[in-house]
Amino acid sequence: DAGVIQSPRHEVTEMGQEVTLRCKPISGHNSLFWYRQTMMRGLELLIYFNNNVPIDDSGMPEDRFSAKMPNASFSTLKIQPSEPRDSAVYFCASSQNRVYGYTFGSGTRLTVV
Amino acid sequence: AQKITQTQPGMFVQEKEAVTLDCTYDTSDPSYGLFWYKQPSSGEMIFLIYQGSYDQQNATEGRYSLNFQKARKSANLVISASQLGDSAMYFCAMSTPNTGNQFYFGTGTSLTVIP
């Protein structure tokens, strides 16, 4: 199994531009989570899906952020328009059973200049 | 509300020695899971160990063990025979079924293994 695959690994963009982060969860995992990690705030849950349905998006900072999971093998996190304070590492994680914890992707390091 | 507290921002340990990383938690849910993750400088998050709230015995995975003290609401990670490759950030996390199994993470402890 290739694990949770995130793309791109690094993204540098100008303020105001649209940014799309992508995630392919592990096959068979029915839960998918998007986290943001910064030095100031640590790991924050943005949104999670269960069986492709968004369950809790209360962590999404504002309307500029949106997430979709059109099928069991793909999810996107979009920021439009991006701002410098969105600079962070964004992790996607998937899970089949909480006993085994999450499997995290390698993360996308986003820099908005 | 669920809460995870890690009070040690940084720890140092001599190679081959054991080290304990502290974690306390707070939840009113009777069923919960406790996890430890390792984040090396390369950035990936690596699952280390899991302890269920109803588990009678402390979890162990190789050199990792979880010292689970339910009454004290603590779930400390013990790393035995430290290796240089253990230098990393370590995060304690909790999940509960009543919150959709989302994870609540602590702020992390930076461990440095000294040769």
Interface residues (C-beta under 8 A of the other chain):
Chain A: S31 F33 G42 L43 L45 Y48 N50 I55 D56 V89 F91 A93 S95 R98 V99 Y100 G101 Y102 T103 F104 S106 G107 R109
Chain B: G33 F35 Y37 G43 E44 M45 I46 F47 Y50 G52 F91 A93 S95 P97 G100 N101 Q102 F103 F105 G106 T107 G108
